[in-house]
Amino acid sequence: MLLARRLKELRSEKMMSQEELADKSEITLSQIARIETAIINPTVSTIFKIARGLDVSPKELFDFELTKTSK
């Protein structure tokens, strides 16, 4: 779920639609949508394609803040 949220966040920051990202990443629009909704987990090669489409390093897709929850 964190990757899905981070992908959507980065895409929004770049002001890109899912379709634009799919074109730049050379993957299908449905793949982008399913990754962003956490229906599927992308393969390593897909992560590299998405990173290239966003013009970020693959590491940035995993650069999310983990929040601690106290009980």
PQR file with spaces between the fields and no chain letter, atoms N, CA, C, O and H, PARSE charges and radii, in Angstrom:
ATOM       1  N    MET     1       0.812   -1.196    0.000 -0.4000 1.5000
ATOM       2  CA   MET     1       0.000    0.000    0.000 -0.0000 2.0000
ATOM       3  C    MET     1       0.861    1.267    0.000  0.5500 1.7000
ATOM       4  O    MET     1       0.483    2.272   -0.603 -0.5500 1.4000
ATOM       5  N    LEU     2       2.005    1.223    0.668 -0.4000 1.5000
ATOM       6  CA   LEU     2       2.870    2.399    0.717 -0.0000 2.0000
ATOM       7  C    LEU     2       3.410    2.766   -0.656  0.5500 1.7000
ATOM       8  O    LEU     2       3.477    3.945   -1.006 -0.5500 1.4000
ATOM       9  H    LEU     2       2.312    0.407    1.158  0.4000 1.0000
ATOM      10  N    LEU     3       3.795    1.760   -1.436 -0.4000 1.5000
ATOM      11  CA   LEU     3       4.292    2.024   -2.784 -0.0000 2.0000
ATOM      12  C    LEU     3       3.195    2.657   -3.633  0.5500 1.7000
ATOM      13  O    LEU     3       3.451    3.599   -4.383 -0.5500 1.4000
ATOM      14  H    LEU     3       3.740    0.803   -1.152  0.4000 1.0000
ATOM      15  N    ALA     4       1.990    2.147   -3.515 -0.4000 1.5000
ATOM      16  CA   ALA     4       0.865    2.691   -4.279 -0.0000 2.0000
ATOM      17  C    ALA     4       0.662    4.168   -3.960  0.5500 1.7000
ATOM      18  O    ALA     4       0.483    4.987   -4.861 -0.5500 1.4000
ATOM      19  H    ALA     4       1.782    1.383   -2.906  0.4000 1.0000
ATOM      20  N    ARG     5       0.691    4.496   -2.688 -0.4000 1.5000
ATOM      21  CA   ARG     5       0.499    5.880   -2.258 -0.0000 2.0000
ATOM      22  C    ARG     5       1.644    6.767   -2.744  0.5500 1.7000
ATOM      23  O    ARG     5       1.418    7.890   -3.197 -0.5500 1.4000
ATOM      24  H    ARG     5       0.836    3.830   -1.956  0.4000 1.0000
ATOM      25  N    ARG     6       2.857    6.263   -2.649 -0.4000 1.5000
ATOM      26  CA   ARG     6       4.034    7.039   -3.064 -0.0000 2.0000
ATOM      27  C    ARG     6       4.020    7.295   -4.571  0.5500 1.7000
ATOM      28  O    ARG     6       4.352    8.390   -5.024 -0.5500 1.4000
ATOM      29  H    ARG     6       3.040    5.351   -2.281  0.4000 1.0000
ATOM      30  N    LEU     7       3.636    6.285   -5.338 -0.4000 1.5000
ATOM      31  CA   LEU     7       3.561    6.443   -6.792 -0.0000 2.0000
ATOM      32  C    LEU     7       2.561    7.536   -7.157  0.5500 1.7000
ATOM      33  O    LEU     7       2.852    8.409   -7.975 -0.5500 1.4000
ATOM      34  H    LEU     7       3.366    5.395   -4.970  0.4000 1.0000
ATOM      35  N    LYS     8       1.402    7.479   -6.554 -0.4000 1.5000
ATOM      36  CA   LYS     8       0.380    8.489   -6.844 -0.0000 2.0000
ATOM      37  C    LYS     8       0.865    9.879   -6.431  0.5500 1.7000
ATOM      38  O    LYS     8       0.625   10.859   -7.136 -0.5500 1.4000
ATOM      39  H    LYS     8       1.166    6.770   -5.890  0.4000 1.0000
ATOM      40  N    GLU     9       1.543    9.958   -5.293 -0.4000 1.5000
ATOM      41  CA   GLU     9       2.078   11.227   -4.807 -0.0000 2.0000
ATOM      42  C    GLU     9       3.093   11.815   -5.787  0.5500 1.7000
ATOM      43  O    GLU     9       3.019   12.994   -6.134 -0.5500 1.4000
ATOM      44  H    GLU     9       1.737    9.162   -4.721  0.4000 1.0000
ATOM      45  N    LEU    10       4.038   10.989   -6.229 -0.4000 1.5000
ATOM      46  CA   LEU    10       5.054   11.460   -7.177 -0.0000 2.0000
ATOM      47  C    LEU    10       4.426   11.872   -8.504  0.5500 1.7000
ATOM      48  O    LEU    10       4.804   12.886   -9.091 -0.5500 1.4000
ATOM      49  H    LEU    10       4.098   10.032   -5.947  0.4000 1.0000
ATOM      50  N    ARG    11       3.473   11.085   -8.969 -0.4000 1.5000
ATOM      51  CA   ARG    11       2.810   11.396  -10.236 -0.0000 2.0000
ATOM      52  C    ARG    11       2.068   12.726  -10.126  0.5500 1.7000
ATOM      53  O    ARG    11       2.098   13.535  -11.054 -0.5500 1.4000
ATOM      54  H    ARG    11       3.166   10.262   -8.493  0.4000 1.0000
ATOM      55  N    SER    12       1.410   12.948   -9.005 -0.4000 1.5000
ATOM      56  CA   SER    12       0.683   14.209   -8.792 -0.0000 2.0000
ATOM      57  C    SER    12       1.640   15.391   -8.714  0.5500 1.7000
ATOM      58  O    SER    12       1.361   16.458   -9.263 -0.5500 1.4000
ATOM      59  H    SER    12       1.385   12.291   -8.251  0.4000 1.0000
ATOM      60  N    GLU    13       2.771   15.202   -8.031 -0.4000 1.5000
ATOM      61  CA   GLU    13       3.773   16.269   -7.940 -0.0000 2.0000
ATOM      62  C    GLU    13       4.278   16.674   -9.319  0.5500 1.7000
ATOM      63  O    GLU    13       4.565   17.845   -9.566 -0.5500 1.4000
ATOM      64  H    GLU    13       2.997   14.336   -7.585  0.4000 1.0000
ATOM      65  N    LYS    14       4.383   15.699  -10.212 -0.4000 1.5000
ATOM      66  CA   LYS    14       4.859   15.965  -11.576 -0.0000 2.0000
ATOM      67  C    LYS    14       3.722   16.441  -12.481  0.5500 1.7000
ATOM      68  O    LYS    14       3.928   16.727  -13.661 -0.5500 1.4000
ATOM      69  H    LYS    14       4.149   14.747  -10.012  0.4000 1.0000
ATOM      70  N    MET    15       2.510   16.519  -11.901 -0.4000 1.5000
ATOM      71  CA   MET    15       1.313   16.941  -12.631 -0.0000 2.0000
ATOM      72  C    MET    15       1.090   16.091  -13.880  0.5500 1.7000
ATOM      73  O    MET    15       0.833   16.605  -14.968 -0.5500 1.4000
ATOM      74  H    MET    15       2.344   16.286  -10.943  0.4000 1.0000
ATOM      75  N    MET    16       1.196   14.779  -13.692 -0.4000 1.5000
ATOM      76  CA   MET    16       1.010   13.835  -14.792 -0.0000 2.0000
ATOM      77  C    MET    16      -0.262   13.027  -14.570  0.5500 1.7000
ATOM      78  O    MET    16      -0.606   12.691  -13.437 -0.5500 1.4000
ATOM      79  H    MET    16       1.405   14.361  -12.808  0.4000 1.0000
ATOM      80  N    SER    17      -0.942   12.724  -15.641 -0.4000 1.5000
ATOM      81  CA   SER    17      -2.074   11.809  -15.559 -0.0000 2.0000
ATOM      82  C    SER    17      -1.537   10.381  -15.564  0.5500 1.7000
ATOM      83  O    SER    17      -0.372   10.148  -15.885 -0.5500 1.4000
ATOM      84  H    SER    17      -0.662   12.997  -16.561  0.4000 1.0000
ATOM      85  N    GLN    18      -2.381    9.446  -15.211 -0.4000 1.5000
ATOM      86  CA   GLN    18      -1.981    8.039  -15.282 -0.0000 2.0000
ATOM      87  C    GLN    18      -1.618    7.671  -16.719  0.5500 1.7000
ATOM      88  O    GLN    18      -0.673    6.920  -16.955 -0.5500 1.4000
ATOM      89  H    GLN    18      -3.328    9.636  -14.951  0.4000 1.0000
ATOM      90  N    GLU    19      -2.368    8.200  -17.661 -0.4000 1.5000
ATOM      91  CA   GLU    19      -2.109    7.908  -19.073 -0.0000 2.0000
ATOM      92  C    GLU    19      -0.739    8.432  -19.513  0.5500 1.7000
ATOM      93  O    GLU    19      -0.005    7.741  -20.220 -0.5500 1.4000
ATOM      94  H    GLU    19      -3.136    8.810  -17.469  0.4000 1.0000
ATOM      95  N    GLU    20      -0.399    9.650  -19.094 -0.4000 1.5000
ATOM      96  CA   GLU    20       0.915   10.208  -19.434 -0.0000 2.0000
ATOM      97  C    GLU    20       2.039    9.364  -18.840  0.5500 1.7000
ATOM      98  O    GLU    20       3.038    9.088  -19.503 -0.5500 1.4000
ATOM      99  H    GLU    20      -0.995   10.211  -18.520  0.4000 1.0000
ATOM     100  N    LEU    21       1.864    8.959  -17.587 -0.4000 1.5000
ATOM     101  CA   LEU    21       2.886    8.135  -16.950 -0.0000 2.0000
ATOM     102  C    LEU    21       3.011    6.790  -17.650  0.5500 1.7000
ATOM     103  O    LEU    21       4.119    6.293  -17.850 -0.5500 1.4000
ATOM     104  H    LEU    21       1.052    9.184  -17.048  0.4000 1.0000
ATOM     105  N    ALA    22       1.897    6.208  -18.019 -0.4000 1.5000
ATOM     106  CA   ALA    22       1.929    4.929  -18.730 -0.0000 2.0000
ATOM     107  C    ALA    22       2.702    5.069  -20.041  0.5500 1.7000
ATOM     108  O    ALA    22       3.529    4.219  -20.369 -0.5500 1.4000
ATOM     109  H    ALA    22       0.997    6.612  -17.856  0.4000 1.0000
ATOM     110  N    ASP    23       2.436    6.132  -20.783 -0.4000 1.5000
ATOM     111  CA   ASP    23       3.143    6.366  -22.045 -0.0000 2.0000
ATOM     112  C    ASP    23       4.641    6.539  -21.824  0.5500 1.7000
ATOM     113  O    ASP    23       5.450    5.929  -22.523 -0.5500 1.4000
ATOM     114  H    ASP    23       1.764    6.823  -20.516  0.4000 1.0000
ATOM     115  N    LYS    24       5.009    7.367  -20.858 -0.4000 1.5000
ATOM     116  CA   LYS    24       6.428    7.623  -20.603 -0.0000 2.0000
ATOM     117  C    LYS    24       7.142    6.404  -20.031  0.5500 1.7000
ATOM     118  O    LYS    24       8.342    6.221  -20.239 -0.5500 1.4000
ATOM     119  H    LYS    24       4.352    7.863  -20.291  0.4000 1.0000
ATOM     120  N    SER    25       6.395    5.572  -19.309 -0.4000 1.5000
ATOM     121  CA   SER    25       6.983    4.379  -18.689 -0.0000 2.0000
ATOM     122  C    SER    25       6.968    3.170  -19.619  0.5500 1.7000
ATOM     123  O    SER    25       7.601    2.150  -19.348 -0.5500 1.4000
ATOM     124  H    SER    25       5.420    5.720  -19.141  0.4000 1.0000
ATOM     125  N    GLU    26       6.240    3.306  -20.710 -0.4000 1.5000
ATOM     126  CA   GLU    26       6.081    2.211  -21.671 -0.0000 2.0000
ATOM     127  C    GLU    26       5.465    0.973  -21.028  0.5500 1.7000
ATOM     128  O    GLU    26       5.888   -0.158  -21.265 -0.5500 1.4000
ATOM     129  H    GLU    26       5.726    4.135  -20.930  0.4000 1.0000
ATOM     130  N    ILE    27       4.438    1.234  -20.198 -0.4000 1.5000
ATOM     131  CA   ILE    27       3.620    0.149  -19.650 -0.0000 2.0000
ATOM     132  C    ILE    27       2.162    0.551  -19.845  0.5500 1.7000
ATOM     133  O    ILE    27       1.879    1.687  -20.224 -0.5500 1.4000
ATOM     134  H    ILE    27       4.094    2.153  -20.005  0.4000 1.0000
ATOM     135  N    THR    28       1.252   -0.355  -19.592 -0.4000 1.5000
ATOM     136  CA   THR    28      -0.153   -0.064  -19.870 -0.0000 2.0000
ATOM     137  C    THR    28      -0.774    0.828  -18.798  0.5500 1.7000
ATOM     138  O    THR    28      -0.346    0.846  -17.644 -0.5500 1.4000
ATOM     139  H    THR    28       1.482   -1.278  -19.283  0.4000 1.0000
ATOM     140  N    LEU    29      -1.781    1.554  -19.216 -0.4000 1.5000
ATOM     141  CA   LEU    29      -2.541    2.395  -18.306 -0.0000 2.0000
ATOM     142  C    LEU    29      -3.154    1.551  -17.194  0.5500 1.7000
ATOM     143  O    LEU    29      -3.166    1.958  -16.032 -0.5500 1.4000
ATOM     144  H    LEU    29      -2.129    1.540  -20.154  0.4000 1.0000
ATOM     145  N    SER    30      -3.659    0.379  -17.551 -0.4000 1.5000
ATOM     146  CA   SER    30      -4.284   -0.470  -16.530 -0.0000 2.0000
ATOM     147  C    SER    30      -3.272   -0.921  -15.484  0.5500 1.7000
ATOM     148  O    SER    30      -3.622   -1.084  -14.315 -0.5500 1.4000
ATOM     149  H    SER    30      -3.650    0.048  -18.494  0.4000 1.0000
ATOM     150  N    GLN    31      -2.021   -1.125  -15.891 -0.4000 1.5000
ATOM     151  CA   GLN    31      -0.991   -1.487  -14.910 -0.0000 2.0000
ATOM     152  C    GLN    31      -0.764   -0.355  -13.924  0.5500 1.7000
ATOM     153  O    GLN    31      -0.680   -0.588  -12.718 -0.5500 1.4000
ATOM     154  H    GLN    31      -1.737   -0.993  -16.840  0.4000 1.0000
ATOM     155  N    ILE    32      -0.665    0.862  -14.424 -0.4000 1.5000
ATOM     156  CA   ILE    32      -0.483    2.019  -13.546 -0.0000 2.0000
ATOM     157  C    ILE    32      -1.649    2.101  -12.559  0.5500 1.7000
ATOM     158  O    ILE    32      -1.440    2.272  -11.358 -0.5500 1.4000
ATOM     159  H    ILE    32      -0.733    1.051  -15.403  0.4000 1.0000
ATOM     160  N    ALA    33      -2.853    1.981  -13.062 -0.4000 1.5000
ATOM     161  CA   ALA    33      -4.040    2.072  -12.204 -0.0000 2.0000
ATOM     162  C    ALA    33      -4.049    0.969  -11.152  0.5500 1.7000
ATOM     163  O    ALA    33      -4.366    1.224   -9.991 -0.5500 1.4000
ATOM     164  H    ALA    33      -3.022    1.843  -14.038  0.4000 1.0000
ATOM     165  N    ARG    34      -3.707   -0.246  -11.544 -0.4000 1.5000
ATOM     166  CA   ARG    34      -3.715   -1.361  -10.590 -0.0000 2.0000
ATOM     167  C    ARG    34      -2.599   -1.239   -9.559  0.5500 1.7000
ATOM     168  O    ARG    34      -2.764   -1.673   -8.419 -0.5500 1.4000
ATOM     169  H    ARG    34      -3.449   -0.453  -12.488  0.4000 1.0000
ATOM     170  N    ILE    35      -1.477   -0.660   -9.938 -0.4000 1.5000
ATOM     171  CA   ILE    35      -0.390   -0.447   -8.973 -0.0000 2.0000
ATOM     172  C    ILE    35      -0.795    0.646   -7.989  0.5500 1.7000
ATOM     173  O    ILE    35      -0.584    0.504   -6.784 -0.5500 1.4000
ATOM     174  H    ILE    35      -1.342   -0.307  -10.864  0.4000 1.0000
ATOM     175  N    GLU    36      -1.370    1.723   -8.487 -0.4000 1.5000
ATOM     176  CA   GLU    36      -1.773    2.838   -7.620 -0.0000 2.0000
ATOM     177  C    GLU    36      -2.896    2.461   -6.662  0.5500 1.7000
ATOM     178  O    GLU    36      -3.039    3.080   -5.608 -0.5500 1.4000
ATOM     179  H    GLU    36      -1.542    1.838   -9.465  0.4000 1.0000
ATOM     180  N    THR    37      -3.678    1.477   -7.003 -0.4000 1.5000
ATOM     181  CA   THR    37      -4.756    1.036   -6.110 -0.0000 2.0000
ATOM     182  C    THR    37      -4.356   -0.207   -5.327  0.5500 1.7000
ATOM     183  O    THR    37      -5.180   -0.812   -4.641 -0.5500 1.4000
ATOM     184  H    THR    37      -3.562    0.973   -7.860  0.4000 1.0000
ATOM     185  N    ALA    38      -3.091   -0.580   -5.434 -0.4000 1.5000
ATOM     186  CA   ALA    38      -2.521   -1.714   -4.685 -0.0000 2.0000
ATOM     187  C    ALA    38      -3.188   -3.049   -5.014  0.5500 1.7000
ATOM     188  O    ALA    38      -3.224   -3.959   -4.186 -0.5500 1.4000
ATOM     189  H    ALA    38      -2.421   -0.089   -5.991  0.4000 1.0000
ATOM     190  N    ILE    39      -3.708   -3.148   -6.222 -0.4000 1.5000
ATOM     191  CA   ILE    39      -4.278   -4.421   -6.661 -0.0000 2.0000
ATOM     192  C    ILE    39      -3.159   -5.377   -7.048  0.5500 1.7000
ATOM     193  O    ILE    39      -3.250   -6.582   -6.815 -0.5500 1.4000
ATOM     194  H    ILE    39      -3.678   -2.408   -6.894  0.4000 1.0000
ATOM     195  N    ILE    40      -2.100   -4.827   -7.642 -0.4000 1.5000
ATOM     196  CA   ILE    40      -0.941   -5.648   -7.999 -0.0000 2.0000
ATOM     197  C    ILE    40       0.326   -5.001   -7.464  0.5500 1.7000
ATOM     198  O    ILE    40       0.372   -3.795   -7.220 -0.5500 1.4000
ATOM     199  H    ILE    40      -2.026   -3.847   -7.830  0.4000 1.0000
ATOM     200  N    ASN    41       1.337   -5.813   -7.288 -0.4000 1.5000
ATOM     201  CA   ASN    41       2.669   -5.322   -6.939 -0.0000 2.0000
ATOM     202  C    ASN    41       3.514   -5.364   -8.207  0.5500 1.7000
ATOM     203  O    ASN    41       3.543   -6.380   -8.901 -0.5500 1.4000
ATOM     204  H    ASN    41       1.299   -6.792   -7.485  0.4000 1.0000
ATOM     205  N    PRO    42       4.194   -4.277   -8.508 -0.5600 1.5000
ATOM     206  CA   PRO    42       4.992   -4.250   -9.734  0.2800 2.0000
ATOM     207  C    PRO    42       6.253   -5.100   -9.624  0.5500 1.7000
ATOM     208  O    PRO    42       6.795   -5.297   -8.537 -0.5500 1.4000
ATOM     209  N    THR    43       6.700   -5.590  -10.756 -0.4000 1.5000
ATOM     210  CA   THR    43       7.970   -6.310  -10.804 -0.0000 2.0000
ATOM     211  C    THR    43       9.099   -5.288  -10.721  0.5500 1.7000
ATOM     212  O    THR    43       8.872   -4.086  -10.855 -0.5500 1.4000
ATOM     213  H    THR    43       6.259   -5.430  -11.639  0.4000 1.0000
ATOM     214  N    VAL    44      10.297   -5.768  -10.503 -0.4000 1.5000
ATOM     215  CA   VAL    44      11.455   -4.875  -10.441 -0.0000 2.0000
ATOM     216  C    VAL    44      11.611   -4.123  -11.759  0.5500 1.7000
ATOM     217  O    VAL    44      11.884   -2.923  -11.758 -0.5500 1.4000
ATOM     218  H    VAL    44      10.482   -6.745  -10.394  0.4000 1.0000
ATOM     219  N    SER    45      11.442   -4.811  -12.869 -0.4000 1.5000
ATOM     220  CA   SER    45      11.590   -4.133  -14.165 -0.0000 2.0000
ATOM     221  C    SER    45      10.519   -3.059  -14.355  0.5500 1.7000
ATOM     222  O    SER    45      10.792   -2.016  -14.949 -0.5500 1.4000
ATOM     223  H    SER    45      11.220   -5.786  -12.870  0.4000 1.0000
ATOM     224  N    THR    46       9.321   -3.298  -13.865 -0.4000 1.5000
ATOM     225  CA   THR    46       8.261   -2.297  -13.959 -0.0000 2.0000
ATOM     226  C    THR    46       8.576   -1.094  -13.082  0.5500 1.7000
ATOM     227  O    THR    46       8.304    0.043  -13.467 -0.5500 1.4000
ATOM     228  H    THR    46       9.099   -4.145  -13.382  0.4000 1.0000
ATOM     229  N    ILE    47       9.142   -1.334  -11.914 -0.4000 1.5000
ATOM     230  CA   ILE    47       9.542   -0.232  -11.031 -0.0000 2.0000
ATOM     231  C    ILE    47      10.566    0.658  -11.731  0.5500 1.7000
ATOM     232  O    ILE    47      10.488    1.884  -11.651 -0.5500 1.4000
ATOM     233  H    ILE    47       9.362   -2.258  -11.601  0.4000 1.0000
ATOM     234  N    PHE    48      11.524    0.039  -12.415 -0.4000 1.5000
ATOM     235  CA   PHE    48      12.527    0.823  -13.145 -0.0000 2.0000
ATOM     236  C    PHE    48      11.881    1.618  -14.277  0.5500 1.7000
ATOM     237  O    PHE    48      12.261    2.764  -14.517 -0.5500 1.4000
ATOM     238  H    PHE    48      11.588   -0.956  -12.480  0.4000 1.0000
ATOM     239  N    LYS    49      10.919    1.033  -14.969 -0.4000 1.5000
ATOM     240  CA   LYS    49      10.230    1.742  -16.049 -0.0000 2.0000
ATOM     241  C    LYS    49       9.445    2.934  -15.514  0.5500 1.7000
ATOM     242  O    LYS    49       9.468    4.018  -16.097 -0.5500 1.4000
ATOM     243  H    LYS    49      10.610    0.102  -14.774  0.4000 1.0000
ATOM     244  N    ILE    50       8.751    2.721  -14.401 -0.4000 1.5000
ATOM     245  CA   ILE    50       7.969    3.805  -13.797 -0.0000 2.0000
ATOM     246  C    ILE    50       8.892    4.922  -13.325  0.5500 1.7000
ATOM     247  O    ILE    50       8.607    6.101  -13.537 -0.5500 1.4000
ATOM     248  H    ILE    50       8.733    1.841  -13.927  0.4000 1.0000
ATOM     249  N    ALA    51       9.985    4.555  -12.694 -0.4000 1.5000
ATOM     250  CA   ALA    51      10.949    5.559  -12.228 -0.0000 2.0000
ATOM     251  C    ALA    51      11.467    6.382  -13.400  0.5500 1.7000
ATOM     252  O    ALA    51      11.579    7.604  -13.308 -0.5500 1.4000
ATOM     253  H    ALA    51      10.216    3.598  -12.522  0.4000 1.0000
ATOM     254  N    ARG    52      11.780    5.711  -14.498 -0.4000 1.5000
ATOM     255  CA   ARG    52      12.248    6.419  -15.689 -0.0000 2.0000
ATOM     256  C    ARG    52      11.152    7.355  -16.214  0.5500 1.7000
ATOM     257  O    ARG    52      11.433    8.488  -16.605 -0.5500 1.4000
ATOM     258  H    ARG    52      11.689    4.718  -14.573  0.4000 1.0000
ATOM     259  N    GLY    53       9.911    6.877  -16.221 -0.4000 1.5000
ATOM     260  CA   GLY    53       8.798    7.709  -16.682 -0.0000 2.0000
ATOM     261  C    GLY    53       8.568    8.933  -15.815  0.5500 1.7000
ATOM     262  O    GLY    53       8.152    9.982  -16.306 -0.5500 1.4000
ATOM     263  H    GLY    53       9.683    5.957  -15.904  0.4000 1.0000
ATOM     264  N    LEU    54       8.839    8.797  -14.521 -0.4000 1.5000
ATOM     265  CA   LEU    54       8.690    9.915  -13.588 -0.0000 2.0000
ATOM     266  C    LEU    54       9.946   10.773  -13.499  0.5500 1.7000
ATOM     267  O    LEU    54       9.938   11.835  -12.877 -0.5500 1.4000
ATOM     268  H    LEU    54       9.177    7.944  -14.122  0.4000 1.0000
ATOM     269  N    ASP    55      11.021   10.309  -14.124 -0.4000 1.5000
ATOM     270  CA   ASP    55      12.319   10.979  -14.061 -0.0000 2.0000
ATOM     271  C    ASP    55      12.816   11.084  -12.616  0.5500 1.7000
ATOM     272  O    ASP    55      13.265   12.137  -12.163 -0.5500 1.4000
ATOM     273  H    ASP    55      11.027    9.446  -14.629  0.4000 1.0000
ATOM     274  N    VAL    56      12.717    9.943  -11.906 -0.4000 1.5000
ATOM     275  CA   VAL    56      13.225    9.834  -10.536 -0.0000 2.0000
ATOM     276  C    VAL    56      14.033    8.543  -10.439  0.5500 1.7000
ATOM     277  O    VAL    56      13.988    7.702  -11.337 -0.5500 1.4000
ATOM     278  H    VAL    56      12.352    9.087  -12.274  0.4000 1.0000
ATOM     279  N    SER    57      14.758    8.398   -9.361 -0.4000 1.5000
ATOM     280  CA   SER    57      15.468    7.135   -9.154 -0.0000 2.0000
ATOM     281  C    SER    57      14.473    6.115   -8.603  0.5500 1.7000
ATOM     282  O    SER    57      13.510    6.496   -7.937 -0.5500 1.4000
ATOM     283  H    SER    57      14.794    9.081   -8.631  0.4000 1.0000
ATOM     284  N    PRO    58      14.688    4.839   -8.867 -0.5600 1.5000
ATOM     285  CA   PRO    58      13.791    3.821   -8.310  0.2800 2.0000
ATOM     286  C    PRO    58      13.676    3.925   -6.791  0.5500 1.7000
ATOM     287  O    PRO    58      12.626    3.638   -6.216 -0.5500 1.4000
ATOM     288  N    LYS    59      14.758    4.336   -6.155 -0.4000 1.5000
ATOM     289  CA   LYS    59      14.750    4.483   -4.695 -0.0000 2.0000
ATOM     290  C    LYS    59      13.676    5.466   -4.230  0.5500 1.7000
ATOM     291  O    LYS    59      13.069    5.279   -3.175 -0.5500 1.4000
ATOM     292  H    LYS    59      15.611    4.570   -6.621  0.4000 1.0000
ATOM     293  N    GLU    60      13.449    6.503   -5.014 -0.4000 1.5000
ATOM     294  CA   GLU    60      12.458    7.511   -4.629 -0.0000 2.0000
ATOM     295  C    GLU    60      11.046    6.942   -4.554  0.5500 1.7000
ATOM     296  O    GLU    60      10.200    7.479   -3.839 -0.5500 1.4000
ATOM     297  H    GLU    60      13.943    6.655   -5.871  0.4000 1.0000
ATOM     298  N    LEU    61      10.788    5.875   -5.275 -0.4000 1.5000
ATOM     299  CA   LEU    61       9.471    5.241   -5.194 -0.0000 2.0000
ATOM     300  C    LEU    61       9.260    4.583   -3.835  0.5500 1.7000
ATOM     301  O    LEU    61       8.127    4.323   -3.428 -0.5500 1.4000
ATOM     302  H    LEU    61      11.475    5.439   -5.856  0.4000 1.0000
ATOM     303  N    PHE    62      10.354    4.320   -3.145 -0.4000 1.5000
ATOM     304  CA   PHE    62      10.273    3.674   -1.833 -0.0000 2.0000
ATOM     305  C    PHE    62      10.635    4.631   -0.710  0.5500 1.7000
ATOM     306  O    PHE    62      10.813    4.211    0.434 -0.5500 1.4000
ATOM     307  H    PHE    62      11.273    4.532   -3.475  0.4000 1.0000
ATOM     308  N    ASP    63      10.745    5.901   -1.026 -0.4000 1.5000
ATOM     309  CA   ASP    63      11.127    6.908   -0.045 -0.0000 2.0000
ATOM     310  C    ASP    63       9.876    7.472    0.609  0.5500 1.7000
ATOM     311  O    ASP    63       9.466    8.598    0.331 -0.5500 1.4000
ATOM     312  H    ASP    63      10.601    6.242   -1.955  0.4000 1.0000
ATOM     313  N    PHE    64       9.279    6.673    1.481 -0.4000 1.5000
ATOM     314  CA   PHE    64       8.087    7.129    2.177 -0.0000 2.0000
ATOM     315  C    PHE    64       8.337    7.096    3.675  0.5500 1.7000
ATOM     316  O    PHE    64       9.162    6.330    4.174 -0.5500 1.4000
ATOM     317  H    PHE    64       9.612    5.757    1.707  0.4000 1.0000
ATOM     318  N    GLU    65       7.612    7.937    4.369 -0.4000 1.5000
ATOM     319  CA   GLU    65       7.766    8.018    5.812 -0.0000 2.0000
ATOM     320  C    GLU    65       6.868    6.987    6.475  0.5500 1.7000
ATOM     321  O    GLU    65       5.679    6.879    6.174 -0.5500 1.4000
ATOM     322  H    GLU    65       6.942    8.560    3.964  0.4000 1.0000
ATOM     323  N    LEU    66       7.463    6.247    7.370 -0.4000 1.5000
ATOM     324  CA   LEU    66       6.681    5.298    8.151 -0.0000 2.0000
ATOM     325  C    LEU    66       6.291    5.980    9.454  0.5500 1.7000
ATOM     326  O    LEU    66       7.135    6.548   10.149 -0.5500 1.4000
ATOM     327  H    LEU    66       8.429    6.336    7.614  0.4000 1.0000
ATOM     328  N    THR    67       5.029    5.919    9.772 -0.4000 1.5000
ATOM     329  CA   THR    67       4.584    6.529   11.017 -0.0000 2.0000
ATOM     330  C    THR    67       4.368    5.446   12.049  0.5500 1.7000
ATOM     331  O    THR    67       3.836    4.376   11.751 -0.5500 1.4000
ATOM     332  H    THR    67       4.343    5.458    9.208  0.4000 1.0000
ATOM     333  N    LYS    68       4.785    5.735   13.259 -0.4000 1.5000
ATOM     334  CA   LYS    68       4.607    4.777   14.345 -0.0000 2.0000
ATOM     335  C    LYS    68       3.232    4.992   14.955  0.5500 1.7000
ATOM     336  O    LYS    68       2.787    6.122   15.158 -0.5500 1.4000
ATOM     337  H    LYS    68       5.217    6.604   13.501  0.4000 1.0000
ATOM     338  N    THR    69       2.586    3.903   15.235 -0.4000 1.5000
ATOM     339  CA   THR    69       1.304    3.992   15.914 -0.0000 2.0000
ATOM     340  C    THR    69       1.482    3.484   17.323  0.5500 1.7000
ATOM     341  O    THR    69       2.093    2.438   17.542 -0.5500 1.4000
ATOM     342  H    THR    69       2.947    2.985   15.071  0.4000 1.0000
ATOM     343  N    SER    70       0.964    4.202   18.257 -0.4000 1.5000
ATOM     344  CA   SER    70       1.068    3.760   19.648 -0.0000 2.0000
ATOM     345  C    SER    70      -0.273    3.210   20.090  0.5500 1.7000
ATOM     346  O    SER    70      -1.337    3.697   19.710 -0.5500 1.4000
ATOM     347  H    SER    70       0.468    5.052   18.080  0.4000 1.0000
ATOM     348  N    LYS    71      -0.180    2.198   20.889 -0.4000 1.5000
ATOM     349  CA   LYS    71      -1.418    1.552   21.352 -0.0000 2.0000
ATOM     350  C    LYS    71      -1.649    1.818   22.812  0.5500 1.7000
ATOM     351  O    LYS    71      -2.640    1.355   23.375 -0.5500 1.4000
ATOM     352  H    LYS    71       0.684    1.801   21.198  0.4000 1.0000
